[in-house]
């Protein structure tokens, strides 16, 4: 699922290695982190990543390490070199030894250090203090030209960081930074730093909506475009994938041939980026969290508040766990817990949103009477269209006439998007059931609009998902989650998780290493945290705000009724009011407006004529 903010909701529908040691002789255990196990580090005084606040690292005299049972390359790098992020340098230095040992134990490869074996002697790179990499630093400069008209009175510049902190010789990146002044002449000293969704949204492009919502009311707003996004080159945009998503509108959504086209487009993007020298494995949540930690220090900010949306909440929870120093409070809007996020995880949010809409319709007498079997009707249509897809044509503004193919997978994914216009969801389903295709087809065709090509960083999405999500779930587990959510739907529909169809196939060609198991650690601690969700959110369900809050001792949970993904932050006055109140008083925010937020009344249409879905 392309998890993004409201601005790119239309585009949303178009859509490093697990370093496990094996005991010699026995069958290979599959390492799978458990979200409810105690973490190795917490947001309250992380010890695994404190090295980024230290001026020294491990003793450089330790030249070798002999692998013991239970070791991972992440642990070895953390203990010997001061940073788990340097696991890749240990692997690179010992690649031949590690791969030879893997083959000796019956493996085709180590999967980039995923399998290491007791007794193997590994050489260690020099410690960080003996390397000559310059520290990350901020350089003032002009604002990105794409947003010049929106960034008046905004100070801009770049944070210069290494592309890959595990490789001292890595090239540097220049990440675009903007500091928006507070609307108050006497702002609070602790600013707000914003993490955008995606992964792949250009955060600086969200500034206009953030200020419109009043989120810089009495605090400066610091925004950094995440590495790989449009304002922070190298840009991991993939026009190849943008063109595929436009093409997919007139293809069978979940046909294997469609998956082949997706993987081919991903491969072309990968080949182009790697030919430019991009290290795709360096575009990860861990590296981005380190970028944010470096930014706070480079700007000389003692403490700040984190505001995050969608994938940005996954980054925020990773940042809280790795670098809790200097964080005063955190708002998570539309929560993606890194400890559980996988392709199959998306089914739970779709089901929660679907059930919430059905319950809201049942609670409105006119909706209940007019659409008494709304849920059963929709699921029947999914099954029918999967068995017998229909083709039609619609006119899309600025595009013209567009061919649209609707099968069961397309209709299910349309339902995810329809959460943003939930008031017409029952009417649109009823229209389709009575052979009126126009409304569904127009909404599905409009998921790719002019001007979206080359803007969203699909490559960053793939680097994150293919290393941090996909490897932590088997295809069987992925399918089982779909079957639990919608047990009556066809296998062909349930085999492709919502908004992430054929992601596993694309990851095979994207070819980035599995993230360290530490990326799946539950974030725990006492940093004041507000978890906000909309009850109709089909992309990051409200249940996940409650889940994340369970391990954060000073957390508040707020759910706004009838709002979809992004609605709590960008479109609802109550949501913005709660957030600013929370930053003013994290222990007792003003949530008085929450009870007044209700779902928008459903539109009630006339009685449809007998019949069913029809097409060309």
Secondary structure, 3 states (H helix, E strand, C coil): CCECCHHHHHHHHCCCCCCEEECCCCCCCCCCCCCCCCCCCCCCCCCCCHHHHCCCCCCCCCCEEECCCCCCHHHHHHHHHCCHHHHHHHHHHCHHHHHHHHHHCCCCCCCCCCEEECCCEEECCCCHHHCCCCCCEEEEECCCHHHHHHCCCEEEEEEEEECCCCCCCCCEEEEEEEEECCCCCCCCCCCEEEECCECCCCHHHHHHHHHHCCCCCCCCEEEECCCCCCCCCCCCCCHHHHHHHHHHCCCCCCCHHHHHHHHHHHHHHHHHHHHCCCCHHHCCHHHHHHHHHHHHHHCCCCCEEEEEECHHHHHHHHHHHHCCCCEEEEEEECCCCCCCCCCCCHHHHHHHHHHHHHHHHHHCHHHHHHCCCHHHHHHHHHHHHHHCCEEEEEEECCCEEEEEEECHHHHHHHHHHHHHHHHHHHHHHHHHHCCCCHHHHHHHHCCCCCCCCCCCCHHHHHHHHHHHHHHHCCHHHHHHHHHHHCCCCCHHHHCCCCCCCCHHHHHHHHCCCCCCHHHHCCCCECCEEEEEEECCCCCCCCHHHHHHHCCECCEEEEEECCCCCCHHHHCCHHHHHHHHHHHHCCCCCCCCCHHHCCCCCCCCCCCCCCCCCCCC
